[in-house]
Amino acid sequence: MSGHVHEPHIVCPKCSNQIALTESIAAPLLEAQRRGFEEKLIARGAEFNRKADELRQQQDELAKARESIDEQINRRLEVERKQVVAAEAKKAREQVADDLSAIKQRLAESEQLLEARNAKLAEAQQAQAEALRKQRELDEKARELEVTIEKRVQASQAELVAKARQDVTDELKSQVSQKDAQIDSLGRTVEELKRKLEQGSQQMQGEPSPSGGRSR
């Protein structure tokens, strides 16, 4: 038999004749296929490098975010503390002003009572003594009120600071979790690209040469 009996054939798309796929005909086809595979391999390599760069960038951003957690917490706590102090101080001033207004009103009433009793010195003196006693009571109540206000300010401040710290911590933990999930997803994509690149490299190394051997 002829040596061309076992050669592969291709069908001409125009005349439908079978054409023996000799080495001279197959070589350009194999070369074109090899170039196409190499181009795809280069493109996949570039995509792998781009994904790796994105992963490194996001890892750097995540590291910076974690480093700034304490700083952000401290800044927010400071803001919350100032707001709490300002609000409680305003409330305390308003309360003291109301108490002082009430005291002044009562003192004015006492003075009017004293003026009405000018004719009766003894009653006036008694009224004055009563007014002084009330003044001492009001002063004591004012001092007690200041102590109570101070305790309430401290308690409210501690509670709000704790709540602000927890809110900030929860928010930042959520952001870190989202970043971790993105990094995990990118890591899986990179691993898949690496696997495909390794498979492609193995396929190219195992591609048969025109003489029937394997390419090096």
Salt bridges, closest charged atoms under 4 A:
GLU7 OE2 - HIS4 ND1 2.72
GLU31 OE2 - ARG34 NH2 2.37
GLU31 OE2 - ARG35 NH1 3.42
GLU38 OE2 - ARG34 NH1 2.32
GLU47 OE2 - ARG50 NH2 2.73
ASP53 OD1 - ARG56 NH2 1.99
GLU54 OE2 - ARG50 NH1 2.44
GLU61 OE1 - LYS179 NZ 3.61
GLU71 OE2 - ARG75 NH1 2.73
GLU78 OE2 - ARG81 NH2 2.97
GLU78 OE2 - LYS82 NZ 3.88
GLU88 OE2 - LYS91 NZ 3.75
GLU123 OE2 - LYS120 NZ 3.66
GLU130 OE2 - ARG133 NH2 2.34
GLU137 OE2 - ARG133 NH1 2.29
GLU140 OE1 - ARG143 NH2 2.55
ASP167 OD2 - LYS163 NZ 2.98
GLU171 OE1 - ARG76 NH1 3.02
ASP180 OD1 - ARG66 NH2 3.04
GLU191 OE2 - LYS194 NZ 3.95
GLU192 OE2 - ARG195 NH2 2.29
